[in-house]
Amino acid sequence: MATYRITLEIEQLPEGPYLGTSPDLPGLIIQADTAEEVIRLAPDIAHDLIDVMQETGQPLPAHLTPFPTPRQLPVMVPA
């Protein structure tokens, strides 16, 4: 199983909830009550979307970047 890195864009909607999308993975749409919840949900929803694309023979978006190993990534920790 490959690991991909995507950019997640989060905005607060005028109605109150937050919306997460990605220019790297068209079709990724996440709506939640908080930005933190969007971030928490994003990996599983992106994984499911990529699985469906692969199962149905759709090509993955060209901007979808494989994430090399070993994996190191910044983690935001509220203090």
N, C-alpha and C positions, 0 to 999 in steps of 0.2 A: 504494500500500500504506500503510495506516495504522499508526501506532505506538501501542501502549497501555502504560500504566503499571499494574503490579500490585504488591500487597504479597506478599512471599514470607515465609512462616513456616517456620522450620527448627527441628526438635527432634531430639535424639539418642534413638534407640530403646533400650530396655533391652538388646536383643540386640547393640547396638554401632553399627550404621550410622545414618546421618542421613536424616530424612524431610523433604521440602519440599512444602508445599501452599500454596494461595492462597485466601483468602476471596473474592477478586475474580474468580477463574476456577475454579469448581467443576470437578472432574475432573482438575485438575493435580496429579499425584502424582509425586514424584521421590525415588528412594532411591539413596544413594551412600555411599561409605566416609567422606567428610569433608564438612563444611559448605561448604567452598570448592568442592568438586566439584558440590554441589547448586546453588550460585550459578552456576557455569559452565554447567551443563546447562539451567538454567531457561529462558533466552530461546528456545532452539531447540525445547524441548518445548512451551512455551506457544504459540509460533508454529504448530507442527504442530497443536496442539489447536484453535486458532482457525481454521486453514485447514479442518480437518475439519468444524467447526461451520458455517462459511460454505458449504462445498461441499454439505453435506447439508441446507441450508436452516434450520438451527437458529438461533434468535435468540441474539445474544451477550448475556452476562449484563449486567444493568443497571448493575452496579458496575464494569464494565470502562471505565476512563477513557482517552479518547484523550489522547496526550501531544502538546502543542503544539510548534510549531517557532518559533524556533530551540530546539534541545534543549540543556539544561544539566542535568547531574545530578551529584550527589556520587559520588565513587568512593572506596571504602575501600582504602587502601594499607598493608599491614603494614610496619612498620619494624623 
